[in-house]
């Protein structure tokens, strides 16, 4: 009997089968769920060693499943690998850095899968900040105060790098728009003469 239960929540059969086949033979039992509701039910019913969660799911999205997991301290202890073909979409929804789970980009190979599982297991062993408490408190005059010693969103180097890339992209778009505006103004001035 397998001692480690791994739940793969993905609406694509190919991905679920791929994960099953890529895991080293031995003491793994792979449970599968094709949507968020089925996955959440299995999370609550089974004693799991790891959850692999696709971010885009039918019936209940991976984001909603993630929120349910984070809301319950006993579920937050389970190592979690979030899978998606679009890392930026995950980063937009999950404002905190990826400290409590591991991200696995699709498509992936066996080496990336094993690496993500190991990283998720290591992260699950780390002490975690209580997500049920608010990170920022609003004072009587409406200002937001951040308690000292608490890491605010977007502080990891990966998050900062992603934000810098977005800023550079937006700056290039702004420069392009300024150039176009200058051309339009020049054209209008010529027509007015």
BADREN-689281 format. One line per 3 residues: number of its first residue (from 1); their letters; for each residue x, y, z of N, C-alpha, C. Coordinates in nm, 4 decimals. Example, Ala and Ser with C-alpha at 12.3 -4.5 7.8 and 13.67 -1.06 7.14 Angstrom:
// residues 2
1) AS) 1.3190:-0.5690:0.7800:1.2300:-0.4500:0.7800:1.3200:-0.3300:0.7800 ~ 1.2850:-0.2250:0.7080:1.3670:-0.1060:0.7140:1.2900:0.0030:0.7870 .
This chain:
// residues 193
1) XXX) 0.0849:-0.1192:0.0000:0.0000:0.0000:0.0000:0.0882:0.1240:0.0000 ~ 0.0530:0.2197:-0.0823:0.1299:0.3437:-0.0927:0.1145:0.4275:0.0335 ~ 0.2268:0.4814:0.0810:0.2219:0.5600:0.2037:0.2059:0.7090:0.1754 .
4) XXX) 0.2377:0.7525:0.0538:0.2271:0.8938:0.0181:0.1161:0.9142:-0.0839 ~ 0.0147:0.9926:-0.0452:-0.0947:1.0227:-0.1366:-0.0714:1.1599:-0.1986 ~ -0.0678:1.1623:-0.3307:-0.0503:1.2861:-0.4046:-0.1783:1.3117:-0.4820 .
7) XXX) -0.2355:1.4288:-0.4623:-0.3569:1.4670:-0.5335:-0.3201:1.5597:-0.6490 ~ -0.3596:1.5206:-0.7704:-0.3376:1.6030:-0.8890:-0.4726:1.6571:-0.9333 ~ -0.4899:1.7892:-0.9208:-0.6151:1.8541:-0.9614:-0.5874:1.9277:-1.0923 .
10) XXX) -0.6358:1.8705:-1.2016:-0.6161:1.9292:-1.3341:-0.7279:1.8812:-1.4247 ~ -0.7835:1.9708:-1.5050:-0.8937:1.9325:-1.5929:-0.8463:1.8577:-1.7173 ~ -0.7152:1.8513:-1.7390:-0.6602:1.7815:-1.8542:-0.6117:1.6428:-1.8135 .
13) XXX) -0.6718:1.5399:-1.8723:-0.6345:1.4014:-1.8419:-0.4871:1.3770:-1.8708 ~ -0.4365:1.4347:-1.9794:-0.2968:1.4150:-2.0182:-0.2024:1.4597:-1.9065 ~ -0.2312:1.5731:-1.8438:-0.1446:1.6234:-1.7362:-0.1501:1.5298:-1.6161 .
16) XXX) -0.2704:1.4846:-1.5800:-0.2834:1.3938:-1.4648:-0.2063:1.2640:-1.4890 ~ -0.2195:1.2080:-1.6085:-0.1484:1.0836:-1.6430:0.0022:1.1079:-1.6475 ~ 0.0417:1.2227:-1.7039:0.1837:1.2582:-1.7139:0.2484:1.2636:-1.5753 .
19) XXX) 0.1810:1.3275:-1.4802:0.2349:1.3351:-1.3437:0.2490:1.1946:-1.2860 ~ 0.1471:1.1130:-1.3011:0.1499:0.9752:-1.2492:0.2690:0.8983:-1.3063 ~ 0.2907:0.9107:-1.4372:0.3988:0.8369:-1.5039:0.5373:0.8915:-1.4706 .
22) XXX) 0.5469:1.0206:-1.4409:0.6769:1.0824:-1.4130:0.7253:1.0583:-1.2703 ~ 0.6333:1.0256:-1.1804:0.6746:1.0025:-1.0418:0.7577:0.8757:-1.0334 ~ 0.8608:0.8760:-0.9501:0.9424:0.7560:-0.9355:0.8568:0.6407:-0.8838 .
25) XXX) 0.8792:0.5185:-0.9340:0.8005:0.4046:-0.8865:0.8265:0.3824:-0.7378 ~ 0.7252:0.3368:-0.6697:0.7428:0.3132:-0.5266:0.6179:0.3422:-0.4484 ~ 0.6366:0.4145:-0.3404:0.5270:0.4308:-0.2445:0.4427:0.5555:-0.2678 .
28) XXX) 0.3986:0.5777:-0.3907:0.3102:0.6899:-0.4216:0.1743:0.6387:-0.4673 ~ 0.0706:0.6972:-0.4117:-0.0638:0.6736:-0.4619:-0.1116:0.8070:-0.5174 ~ -0.1429:0.8102:-0.6470:-0.1852:0.9340:-0.7111:-0.3372:0.9357:-0.7202 .
31) XXX) -0.3964:1.0366:-0.6574:-0.5405:1.0603:-0.6678:-0.5604:1.1704:-0.7705 ~ -0.6697:1.1640:-0.8446:-0.6936:1.2617:-0.9498:-0.8285:1.3298:-0.9323 ~ -0.8306:1.4591:-0.9666:-0.9549:1.5360:-0.9679:-0.9550:1.6196:-1.0947 .
34) XXX) -1.0708:1.6249:-1.1627:-1.0785:1.6952:-1.2911:-1.1329:1.8371:-1.2796 ~ -1.1746:1.8782:-1.1594:-1.2207:2.0159:-1.1392:-1.1962:2.0574:-0.9945 ~ -1.2169:2.1849:-0.9676:-1.1871:2.2389:-0.8350:-1.2732:2.1825:-0.7238 .
37) XXX) -1.4014:2.1604:-0.7502:-1.4916:2.1087:-0.6465:-1.4518:1.9666:-0.6075 ~ -1.4281:1.8823:-0.7088:-1.3856:1.7442:-0.6822:-1.2526:1.7437:-0.6058 ~ -1.1617:1.8328:-0.6464:-1.0317:1.8414:-0.5796:-1.0443:1.8836:-0.4344 .
40) XXX) -1.1259:1.9859:-0.4073:-1.1439:2.0335:-0.2710:-1.2066:1.9256:-0.1833 ~ -1.3011:1.8506:-0.2378:-1.3617:1.7405:-0.1622:-1.2574:1.6353:-0.1250 ~ -1.1691:1.6006:-0.2189:-1.0635:1.5030:-0.1886:-0.9635:1.5589:-0.0866 .
43) XXX) -0.9339:1.6881:-0.0965:-0.8421:1.7512:0.0005:-0.8981:1.7354:0.1416 ~ -1.0285:1.7545:0.1549:-1.0915:1.7458:0.2871:-1.1081:1.6018:0.3352 ~ -1.1215:1.5054:0.2430:-1.1481:1.3663:0.2804:-1.0225:1.2837:0.3044 .
46) XXX) -0.9173:1.3112:0.2292:-0.7978:1.2261:0.2314:-0.6868:1.2869:0.3155 ~ -0.5978:1.2011:0.3611:-0.4765:1.2466:0.4291:-0.3680:1.2520:0.3212 ~ -0.3406:1.3736:0.2739:-0.2533:1.3913:0.1581:-0.1109:1.4288:0.1972 .
49) XXX) -0.0153:1.3831:0.1151:0.1252:1.4198:0.1323:0.1616:1.5390:0.0452 ~ 0.0821:1.5622:-0.0620:0.1119:1.6704:-0.1553:-0.0126:1.6992:-0.2397 ~ -0.0311:1.8275:-0.2728:-0.1379:1.8695:-0.3636:-0.0733:1.9371:-0.4834 .
52) XXX) -0.1123:1.8933:-0.6026:-0.0705:1.9597:-0.7265:-0.1959:2.0224:-0.7851 ~ -0.1975:2.1545:-0.7930:-0.3184:2.2289:-0.8256:-0.3011:2.3116:-0.9522 ~ -0.3816:2.2803:-1.0546:-0.3850:2.3629:-1.1753:-0.4590:2.4915:-1.1406 .
55) XXX) -0.4160:2.6028:-1.1983:-0.4765:2.7312:-1.1629:-0.6056:2.7583:-1.2385 ~ -0.6173:2.7053:-1.3604:-0.7377:2.7251:-1.4406:-0.8188:2.5955:-1.4412 ~ -0.9270:2.5945:-1.3663:-1.0100:2.4754:-1.3516:-1.1569:2.5086:-1.3727 .
58) XXX) -1.2358:2.4104:-1.4176:-1.3805:2.4321:-1.4259:-1.4470:2.4165:-1.2890 ~ -1.5694:2.4621:-1.2801:-1.6570:2.4547:-1.1615:-1.6077:2.5408:-1.0462 ~ -1.4837:2.5219:-1.0043:-1.4210:2.6062:-0.9016:-1.2765:2.6243:-0.9457 .
61) XXX) -1.2333:2.7481:-0.9625:-1.0986:2.7735:-1.0145:-0.9909:2.7318:-0.9141 ~ -0.8697:2.7158:-0.9655:-0.7568:2.6853:-0.8784:-0.7340:2.7959:-0.7765 ~ -0.7624:2.9205:-0.8161:-0.7511:3.0348:-0.7251:-0.8460:3.0170:-0.6073 .
64) XXX) -0.9706:2.9759:-0.6347:-1.0691:2.9568:-0.5276:-1.0305:2.8389:-0.4378 ~ -0.9774:2.7329:-0.4979:-0.9303:2.6180:-0.4185:-0.8144:2.6631:-0.3297 ~ -0.7230:2.7413:-0.3867:-0.6096:2.7939:-0.3107:-0.6584:2.8740:-0.1900 .
67) XXX) -0.7589:2.9599:-0.2109:-0.8130:3.0403:-0.1009:-0.8721:2.9505:0.0084 ~ -0.9415:2.8453:-0.0312:-0.9992:2.7519:0.0662:-0.8887:2.6833:0.1476 ~ -0.7812:2.6438:0.0796:-0.6683:2.5801:0.1484:-0.6057:2.6771:0.2478 .
70) XXX) -0.5832:2.8016:0.2036:-0.5188:2.9007:0.2896:-0.6044:2.9389:0.4101 ~ -0.7350:2.9248:0.3974:-0.8257:2.9638:0.5060:-0.8283:2.8618:0.6196 ~ -0.7734:2.7421:0.5978:-0.7788:2.6373:0.6998:-0.6365:2.5939:0.7374 .
73) XXX) -0.5961:2.6244:0.8603:-0.4582:2.5955:0.9016:-0.4142:2.4509:0.8802 ~ -0.5041:2.3539:0.9005:-0.4641:2.2137:0.8829:-0.4376:2.1805:0.7358 ~ -0.5060:2.2491:0.6442:-0.4835:2.2259:0.5011:-0.3598:2.3003:0.4515 .
76) XXX) -0.3301:2.4152:0.5119:-0.2124:2.4936:0.4720:-0.0824:2.4203:0.4980 ~ -0.0859:2.3192:0.5855:0.0356:2.2433:0.6173:0.0729:2.1455:0.5062 ~ -0.0212:2.1135:0.4173:0.0042:2.0176:0.3098:0.0893:2.0844:0.2022 .
79) XXX) 0.2016:2.0224:0.1628:0.2831:2.0801:0.0556:0.1989:2.1013:-0.0707 ~ 0.2212:2.2156:-0.1368:0.1385:2.2547:-0.2505:0.2248:2.2964:-0.3690 ~ 0.1911:2.2418:-0.4869:0.2525:2.2826:-0.6126:0.1403:2.3405:-0.6985 .
82) XXX) 0.1521:2.4692:-0.7340:0.0544:2.5333:-0.8217:0.1081:2.5259:-0.9645 ~ 0.0238:2.4739:-1.0558:0.0651:2.4556:-1.1957:-0.0113:2.5524:-1.2860 ~ 0.0603:2.6096:-1.3820:-0.0049:2.6954:-1.4804:0.0908:2.7213:-1.5958 .
85) XXX) 0.0352:2.7488:-1.7113:0.1164:2.7875:-1.8252:0.1503:2.9355:-1.8217 ~ 0.0864:3.0090:-1.7281:0.1067:3.1539:-1.7199:0.1374:3.1955:-1.5765 ~ 0.2643:3.2071:-1.5457:0.3081:3.2442:-1.4104:0.2529:3.3815:-1.3691 .
88) XXX) 0.2493:3.4749:-1.4654:0.2047:3.6109:-1.4327:0.0586:3.6119:-1.3871 ~ -0.0220:3.5209:-1.4403:-0.1615:3.5146:-1.3991:-0.1727:3.4692:-1.2527 ~ -0.0894:3.3745:-1.2150:-0.0864:3.3282:-1.0757:-0.0371:3.4415:-0.9854 .
91) XXX) 0.0672:3.5112:-1.0287:0.1242:3.6202:-0.9490:0.0245:3.7346:-0.9308 ~ -0.0606:3.7582:-1.0304:-0.1624:3.8636:-1.0188:-0.2647:3.8303:-0.9108 ~ -0.3060:3.7050:-0.9054:-0.4100:3.6637:-0.8099:-0.3543:3.6460:-0.6688 .
94) XXX) -0.2366:3.5848:-0.6602:-0.1786:3.5565:-0.5287:-0.0769:3.6656:-0.5007 ~ -0.1192:3.7639:-0.4207:-0.0362:3.8821:-0.4000:0.0883:3.8544:-0.3159 ~ 0.0807:3.7573:-0.2254:0.2005:3.7280:-0.1472:0.2992:3.6522:-0.2339 .
97) XXX) 0.4246:3.6586:-0.1968:0.5249:3.5868:-0.2747:0.5010:3.4365:-0.2619 ~ 0.5664:3.3605:-0.3463:0.5428:3.2161:-0.3526:0.6183:3.1427:-0.2407 ~ 0.6134:3.1945:-0.1196:0.6867:3.1341:-0.0079:0.6197:3.0088:0.0472 .
100) XXX) 0.4878:3.0005:0.0373:0.4155:2.8900:0.0995:0.3875:2.7750:0.0031 ~ 0.4191:2.7926:-0.1234:0.3958:2.6871:-0.2213:0.4992:2.6979:-0.3316 ~ 0.5045:2.5969:-0.4157:0.5974:2.5978:-0.5285:0.5178:2.6154:-0.6580 .
103) XXX) 0.5735:2.6903:-0.7513:0.5091:2.7095:-0.8807:0.5763:2.6186:-0.9830 ~ 0.4944:2.5524:-1.0666:0.5450:2.4666:-1.1735:0.4815:2.5112:-1.3045 ~ 0.5640:2.5627:-1.3944:0.5143:2.6096:-1.5234:0.4850:2.4940:-1.6169 .
106) XXX) 0.3787:2.5091:-1.6935:0.3444:2.4085:-1.7937:0.3950:2.4556:-1.9296 ~ 0.4397:2.3679:-2.0142:0.4621:2.2244:-1.9927:0.5866:2.2031:-1.9059 ~ 0.5981:2.0868:-1.8473:0.7114:2.0559:-1.7616:0.7621:1.9155:-1.7923 .
109) XXX) 0.8887:1.8920:-1.7537:0.9459:1.7587:-1.7706:0.9608:1.6923:-1.6336 ~ 1.0100:1.5702:-1.6323:1.0203:1.4943:-1.5071:1.1129:1.5632:-1.4063 ~ 1.2237:1.6161:-1.4540:1.3190:1.6827:-1.3643:1.2535:1.8040:-1.2974 .
112) XXX) 1.1792:1.8838:-1.3756:1.1111:2.0010:-1.3200:1.0032:1.9591:-1.2200 ~ 0.9311:1.8512:-1.2508:0.8268:1.8019:-1.1613:0.8860:1.7593:-1.0267 ~ 0.9896:1.6779:-1.0307:1.0531:1.6292:-0.9075:1.1102:1.7461:-0.8274 .
115) XXX) 1.1726:1.8402:-0.8971:1.2290:1.9585:-0.8309:1.1191:2.0401:-0.7618 ~ 1.0056:2.0586:-0.8300:0.8943:2.1346:-0.7718:0.8374:2.0639:-0.6495 ~ 0.8261:1.9324:-0.6567:0.7740:1.8551:-0.5429:0.8673:1.8686:-0.4229 .
118) XXX) 0.9973:1.8542:-0.4469:1.0949:1.8673:-0.3373:1.0892:2.0069:-0.2753 ~ 1.0803:2.1094:-0.3610:1.0751:2.2476:-0.3117:0.9476:2.2712:-0.2302 ~ 0.8344:2.2170:-0.2775:0.7077:2.2322:-0.2040:0.7162:2.1642:-0.0676 .
121) XXX) 0.7787:2.0478:-0.0637:0.7952:1.9754:0.0644:0.8809:2.0580:0.1610 ~ 0.9872:2.1180:0.1092:1.0747:2.2006:0.1938:1.0015:2.3247:0.2434 ~ 0.9256:2.3896:0.1556:0.8517:2.5100:0.1946:0.7456:2.4788:0.2992 .
124) XXX) 0.6841:2.3611:0.2899:0.5793:2.3232:0.3853:0.6348:2.3045:0.5261 ~ 0.7630:2.2761:0.5358:0.8259:2.2556:0.6676:0.8634:2.3875:0.7344 ~ 0.8668:2.4968:0.6562:0.9041:2.6277:0.7094:0.7905:2.6844:0.7940 .
127) XXX) 0.8230:2.7609:0.8990:0.7162:2.8260:0.9762:0.6437:2.9263:0.8873 ~ 0.5125:2.9352:0.9041:0.4326:3.0223:0.8187:0.3639:3.1294:0.8998 ~ 0.3506:3.2445:0.8371:0.2759:3.3543:0.8976:0.1289:3.3173:0.8957 .
130) XXX) 0.0565:3.3523:1.0006:-0.0861:3.3240:1.0079:-0.1598:3.4129:0.9093 ~ -0.2183:3.3507:0.8057:-0.2873:3.4262:0.7009:-0.4248:3.4757:0.7459 ~ -0.4724:3.4262:0.8589:-0.6043:3.4690:0.9040:-0.5995:3.6084:0.9643 .
133) XXX) -0.4797:3.6517:1.0072:-0.4660:3.7864:1.0598:-0.4372:3.8808:0.9443 ~ -0.4885:3.9997:0.9541:-0.4667:4.0982:0.8487:-0.3234:4.1486:0.8547 ~ -0.2596:4.1608:0.7375:-0.1233:4.2111:0.7323:-0.1197:4.3600:0.7616 .
136) XXX) -0.2155:4.4323:0.7082:-0.2199:4.5774:0.7290:-0.3438:4.6126:0.8097 ~ -0.3276:4.7042:0.9022:-0.4399:4.7491:0.9836:-0.4737:4.8922:0.9462 ~ -0.5997:4.9234:0.9414:-0.6412:5.0595:0.9096:-0.6606:5.1360:1.0399 .
139) XXX) -0.5989:5.2530:1.0471:-0.6113:5.3353:1.1673:-0.7404:5.4149:1.1607 ~ -0.7730:5.4874:1.2697:-0.8981:5.5634:1.2761:-0.9102:5.6679:1.1662 ~ -0.7980:5.7266:1.1259:-0.8043:5.8298:1.0230:-0.7978:5.7733:0.8810 .
142) XXX) -0.8008:5.6404:0.8678:-0.8059:5.5778:0.7361:-0.6707:5.5394:0.6784 ~ -0.5623:5.5766:0.7475:-0.4299:5.5391:0.6972:-0.4036:5.3917:0.7228 ~ -0.3243:5.3326:0.6382:-0.2898:5.1910:0.6543:-0.1540:5.1822:0.7217 .
145) XXX) -0.1472:5.1016:0.8264:-0.0192:5.0804:0.8928:0.0198:4.9345:0.8774 ~ 0.1468:4.9103:0.8457:0.1954:4.7740:0.8306:0.2787:4.7412:0.9535 ~ 0.2417:4.6364:1.0272:0.3187:4.5997:1.1454:0.4635:4.5676:1.1078 .
148) XXX) 0.5550:4.6002:1.1962:0.6951:4.5719:1.1692:0.7186:4.4223:1.1759 ~ 0.8174:4.3769:1.0990:0.8519:4.2357:1.1003:0.7684:4.1513:1.0055 ~ 0.6716:4.2126:0.9371:0.5893:4.1374:0.8435:0.6320:4.1733:0.7027 .
151) XXX) 0.6568:4.0717:0.6228:0.6978:4.0942:0.4855:0.5749:4.1338:0.4050 ~ 0.5854:4.2428:0.3315:0.4730:4.2880:0.2499:0.4778:4.2197:0.1144 ~ 0.3661:4.2222:0.0389:0.3646:4.1581:-0.0927:0.4729:4.2128:-0.1853 .
154) XXX) 0.5143:4.1303:-0.2782:0.6098:4.1661:-0.3841:0.7482:4.1994:-0.3300 ~ 0.7936:4.1276:-0.2267:0.9261:4.1563:-0.1749:1.0304:4.0556:-0.2203 ~ 0.9913:3.9463:-0.2802:1.0913:3.8499:-0.3241:1.1593:3.9019:-0.4500 .
157) XXX) 1.2813:3.8576:-0.4740:1.3564:3.9065:-0.5898:1.2869:3.8698:-0.7201 ~ 1.2206:3.7550:-0.7248:1.1479:3.7142:-0.8453:1.0334:3.8096:-0.8720 ~ 0.9599:3.8459:-0.7654:0.8487:3.9396:-0.7801:0.8983:4.0775:-0.8238 .
160) XXX) 1.0086:4.1216:-0.7652:1.0646:4.2525:-0.7999:1.1095:4.2528:-0.9454 ~ 1.1728:4.1435:-0.9877:1.2173:4.1339:-1.1269:1.0967:4.1376:-1.2214 ~ 0.9900:4.0652:-1.1870:0.8691:4.0638:-1.2705:0.8071:4.2035:-1.2780 .
163) XXX) 0.8051:4.2744:-1.1646:0.7514:4.4106:-1.1639:0.8374:4.5046:-1.2483 ~ 0.9691:4.4901:-1.2386:1.0583:4.5740:-1.3195:1.0374:4.5488:-1.4680 ~ 1.0149:4.4224:-1.5054:0.9884:4.3900:-1.6455:0.8587:4.4560:-1.6917 .
166) XXX) 0.7561:4.4536:-1.6076:0.6292:4.5184:-1.6408:0.6477:4.6698:-1.6561 ~ 0.7258:4.7296:-1.5661:0.7520:4.8735:-1.5725:0.8233:4.9085:-1.7029 ~ 0.9238:4.8292:-1.7391:0.9972:4.8552:-1.8637:0.9056:4.8437:-1.9847 .
169) XXX) 0.8180:4.7448:-1.9828:0.7238:4.7248:-2.0931:0.6270:4.8437:-2.1028 ~ 0.5758:4.8866:-1.9880:0.4839:5.0008:-1.9870:0.5553:5.1283:-2.0318 ~ 0.6803:5.1465:-1.9903:0.7560:5.2652:-2.0303:0.7753:5.2675:-2.1811 .
172) XXX) 0.8022:5.1512:-2.2413:0.8183:5.1428:-2.3869:0.6871:5.1806:-2.4565 ~ 0.5752:5.1349:-2.4013:0.4447:5.1694:-2.4576:0.4172:5.3194:-2.4449 ~ 0.4522:5.3785:-2.3313:0.4340:5.5226:-2.3095:0.5176:5.6011:-2.4102 .
175) XXX) 0.6440:5.5604:-2.4284:0.7314:5.6284:-2.5233:0.6746:5.6208:-2.6647 ~ 0.6207:5.5046:-2.6999:0.5597:5.4866:-2.8322:0.4379:5.5774:-2.8489 ~ 0.3551:5.5851:-2.7450:0.2369:5.6719:-2.7504:0.2748:5.8193:-2.7600 .
178) XXX) 0.3798:5.8593:-2.6874:0.4269:5.9984:-2.6948:0.4718:6.0318:-2.8363 ~ 0.5445:5.9390:-2.8992:0.5922:5.9591:-3.0350:0.4741:5.9735:-3.1314 ~ 0.3745:5.8864:-3.1146:0.2553:5.8930:-3.1999:0.1803:6.0254:-3.1796 .
181) XXX) 0.1700:6.0685:-3.0551:0.1024:6.1934:-3.0247:0.1745:6.3118:-3.0886 ~ 0.3060:6.3111:-3.0805:0.3857:6.4172:-3.1431:0.3606:6.4202:-3.2938 ~ 0.3542:6.3026:-3.3555:0.3295:6.2955:-3.4999:0.1907:6.3496:-3.5340 .
184) XXX) 0.0907:6.3156:-3.4520:-0.0461:6.3635:-3.4753:-0.0518:6.5160:-3.4617 ~ 0.0119:6.5691:-3.3565:0.0130:6.7141:-3.3343:0.0820:6.7838:-3.4510 ~ 0.1936:6.7310:-3.4981:0.2653:6.7878:-3.6124:0.1767:6.7862:-3.7365 .
187) XXX) 0.1078:6.6776:-3.7591:0.0189:6.6646:-3.8741:-0.0939:6.7671:-3.8673 ~ -0.1545:6.7838:-3.7508:-0.2637:6.8789:-3.7333:-0.2150:7.0210:-3.7561 ~ -0.0966:7.0544:-3.7032:-0.0403:7.1890:-3.7213:-0.0187:7.2180:-3.8693 .
190) XXX) 0.0278:7.1174:-3.9432:0.0509:7.1364:-4.0871:-0.0807:7.1589:-4.1606 ~ -0.1856:7.0912:-4.1206:-0.3161:7.1039:-4.1872:-0.3842:7.2365:-4.1531 ~ -0.3563:7.2894:-4.0344:-0.4182:7.4144:-3.9900:-0.3583:7.5335:-4.0635 .
193) X) -0.2300:7.5283:-4.1034:-0.1605:7.6410:-4.1689:-0.2240:7.6803:-4.2972 .
